[in-house]
Amino acid sequence: MNVLIVYAHPEPKSFNGAMKDVAIDTLTAAGHEVQVSDLYAMDFNPVAGPADMTGDPTNAEFFSLPTEQTAAYQNGTTAPDIVAEMEKLKRADLVIFQFPVWWFGMPAILKGWADRVFARGFAYIPGRKYDTGMFKGKTAMVAATTGTSADTYAPDGIDGDILTVLWPIHNGLMRYSGFDVLPPFVAYMPRRVGEDGRKNYLEAYKKRLGELDTTPRLFFHPREDYGLNERLKPGVLARSGVQRNV
């Protein structure tokens, strides 16, 4: 496979850095080609806006990001730093998002990477979402660390189920654009588990990376489970993420 690791942590010696390095070593040893977008090292600009396009805007009076993204992608006027990341995504069979969970989500630099690189026209267009998404046939996974324990992210934990916390990424970014989504690998509170605990996490992550083909994907309801109003049809039991029957 061609693997892209999108890595977002400001400290190379962090546990996120260790997880990234284990992924590179493990996947490369298995014969895969690995490329890394180290966003902090790249000083990646996370702010989406008019500078994302090199040509004239379609509307000089009112800026619409999705409209201008679409036009720029179609016209070949997307900013070069975005095009470089788009090319990495095109090549990738597997994309791993490696990051610390900050304020129940991705670091701003990674969110901004998604805002700019998952551009309309490239990552989605009307009629090409979810089951028919632009990245259908590719696989994606979150590899993350948290600052609190697994108990706090349990379904009855004070922070809420980790799959609920990650739903905007799993469903709103990855599945929305067509990816099959692997269950996340989460190292809970690595700063507090001691050296042995951190080694165990890295060994478990290495094992997970060796089992990618046989790991069941997260479940998302197929298009036929939804009515014309894009709500689950009567009688369909809600089974994925934060969805529930009402």
Disulfide bonds with the S-S distance in Angstrom:
none
